[in-house]
Amino acid sequence: MNSLTNHQYYKGLNNRFDNRVKKLVKAGLFYDKELIGFRVRNRNQSNPNNYILNSIIMHSDKRHFNLTLNNMIQ
């Protein structure tokens, strides 16, 4: 990790974000501009279990992201 340049590090983060967005869209979620994240269609918008913020998509580890996604689509 210490040997990565800034460009390599942020490219990795952007690639991870793009791959996770593909996974979210495939699971049937859509982007909500008001929430700044992805949410389940036709569910209560105020319930925190019905959306994933962009910050979680970008910065959470693989395990946390997958658990959050699985909890949303059930």
ZAZAKOL-430138 format. One record per residue: residue in one letter; x, y, z of N, C-alpha, C, O in turn. Coordinates in steps of 0.05 Angstrom, whole numbers, padded with zeros to 5 digits, always signed. Layout:
N
AXYZXYZXYZXYZ/...
% end
This chain:
74
M+00016-00024+00000+00000+00000+00000+00017+00025+00000+00011+00045-00013/N+00039+00025+00015+00056+00048+00016+00071+00054-00010+00079+00076-00015/S+00073+00034-00027+00088+00037-00053+00070+00048-00075+00080+00054-00097/L+00044+00051-00070+00026+00061-00090+00028+00092-00093+00031+00106-00073/T+00026+00101-00117+00025+00130-00121-00004+00139-00116-00022+00122-00113/N-00008+00165-00113-00035+00175-00109-00054+00167-00131-00077+00160-00127/H-00044+00168-00156-00060+00161-00179-00068+00132-00178-00091+00125-00184/Q-00050+00114-00171-00056+00086-00169-00076+00080-00147-00095+00064-00150/Y-00073+00093-00124-00091+00089-00101-00119+00097-00109-00138+00082-00104/Y-00122+00121-00119-00149+00131-00126-00162+00117-00150-00186+00115-00152/K-00145+00107-00168-00155+00091-00190-00167+00065-00179-00188+00056-00188/G-00154+00053-00159-00164+00029-00146-00191+00034-00132-00209+00018-00134/L-00193+00057-00118-00218+00064-00105-00240+00068-00126-00263+00059-00122/N-00234+00082-00147-00254+00087-00168-00263+00061-00181-00287+00058-00187/N-00245+00043-00186-00252+00017-00198-00270+00001-00179-00289-00011-00188/R-00263+00002-00153-00279-00013-00133-00307-00001-00133-00327-00016-00132/F-00310+00026-00133-00336+00039-00133-00352+00031-00158-00375+00024-00155/D-00339+00032-00181-00353+00025-00206-00363-00004-00206-00385-00009-00214/N-00347-00022-00196-00355-00050-00194-00378-00054-00175-00396-00070-00180/R-00378-00040-00153-00399-00042-00133-00425-00030-00144-00447-00040-00139/V-00423-00008-00159-00447+00004-00171-00460-00016-00191-00484-00018-00191/K-00443-00029-00206-00454-00050-00225-00469-00071-00209-00490-00080-00218/K-00458-00079-00187-00471-00099-00170-00497-00089-00158-00517-00104-00157/L-00498-00064-00150-00523-00052-00139-00545-00050-00161-00568-00057-00155/V-00537-00041-00184-00556-00039-00206-00567-00066-00214-00591-00070-00220/K-00549-00086-00214-00558-00113-00221-00577-00124-00200-00594-00140-00207/A-00574-00116-00175-00592-00124-00154-00619-00109-00154-00636-00115-00138/G-00622-00090-00172-00647-00076-00174-00648-00049-00160-00670-00037-00158/L-00627-00039-00150-00627-00013-00136-00623+00009-00157-00613+00004-00179/F-00630+00033-00149-00626+00056-00167-00615+00079-00151-00617+00081-00127/Y-00602+00098-00166-00589+00121-00153-00610+00142-00146-00627+00150-00163/D-00609+00152-00122-00627+00173-00112-00610+00198-00106-00594+00197-00088/K-00614+00219-00122-00598+00243-00118-00602+00256-00091-00583+00268-00080/E-00626+00254-00080-00631+00266-00054-00617+00252-00031-00608+00266-00012/L-00614+00227-00033-00600+00211-00012-00570+00210-00017-00555+00203+00002/I-00561+00216-00041-00533+00213-00049-00525+00184-00045-00504+00178-00032/G-00540+00166-00057-00534+00138-00055-00555+00122-00070-00572+00133-00084/F-00553+00096-00066-00571+00077-00080-00592+00067-00061-00587+00063-00037/R-00617+00064-00071-00638+00054-00054-00656+00034-00068-00655+00032-00093/V-00671+00020-00052-00690+00000-00063-00714+00015-00073-00724+00033-00060/R-00723+00008-00096-00747+00021-00108-00772+00014-00092-00775-00009-00083/N-00790+00033-00090-00816+00030-00077-00815+00022-00048-00833+00007-00038/R-00796+00031-00033-00795+00027-00004-00792+00054+00010-00786+00074-00003/N-00798+00054+00035-00797+00078+00051-00769+00090+00050-00749+00078+00058/Q-00767+00114+00040-00742+00128+00036-00727+00135+00062-00703+00136+00062/S-00742+00139+00083-00730+00148+00108-00718+00125+00124-00703+00130+00143/N-00724+00100+00117-00713+00077+00131-00684+00073+00123-00678+00069+00099/P-00665+00074+00142-00636+00071+00135-00629+00044+00123-00607+00041+00112/N-00646+00024+00126-00640-00003+00115-00648-00005+00086-00644-00026+00073/N-00658+00017+00074-00667+00016+00047-00649+00032+00028-00655+00035+00004/Y-00626+00041+00037-00608+00055+00019-00579+00052+00029-00573+00047+00052/I-00561+00055+00010-00532+00054+00015-00520+00081+00006-00523+00087-00018/L-00507+00095+00023-00495+00120+00016-00470+00116-00001-00457+00095+00001/N-00463+00135-00018-00439+00133-00034-00414+00129-00017-00395+00115-00026/S-00413+00141+00006-00389+00138+00023-00385+00109+00032-00363+00100+00034/I-00407+00095+00037-00405+00067+00045-00396+00050+00021-00380+00032+00024/I-00407+00057-00002-00399+00042-00027-00369+00046-00032-00355+00026-00039/M-00359+00070-00028-00331+00076-00034-00312+00065-00013-00291+00054-00021/H-00318+00068+00012-00298+00064+00033-00301+00039+00050-00283+00032+00065/S-00324+00025+00049-00327+00002+00066-00311-00022+00055-00306-00024+00031/D-00304-00040+00074-00290-00064+00064-00310-00082+00051-00334-00078+00052/K-00300-00103+00038-00316-00121+00023-00338-00135+00040-00361-00137+00031/R-00330-00143+00064-00349-00157+00081-00372-00139+00089-00396-00147+00087/H-00366-00115+00098-00387-00096+00106-00405-00089+00083-00430-00088+00086/F-00394-00084+00059-00410-00077+00036-00429-00100+00029-00453-00095+00024/N-00419-00124+00028-00436-00147+00021-00458-00152+00042-00480-00159+00034/L-00452-00149+00067-00472-00152+00088-00494-00131+00085-00518-00137+00088/T-00486-00106+00080-00505-00085+00076-00523-00090+00052-00547-00086+00054/L-00511-00098+00030-00527-00105+00006-00546-00128+00011-00569-00126+00003/N-00537-00148+00024-00554-00172+00029-00578-00164+00047-00600-00174+00043/N-00573-00147+00067-00594-00138+00084-00615-00121+00070-00639-00121+00077/M-00606-00107+00049-00625-00089+00034-00643-00105+00016-00666-00099+00013/I-00632-00125+00003-00648-00139-00018-00665-00161-00006-00680-00174-00021/Q-00663-00167+00019-00681-00187+00032-00707-00176+00039-00724-00190+00050/
% end
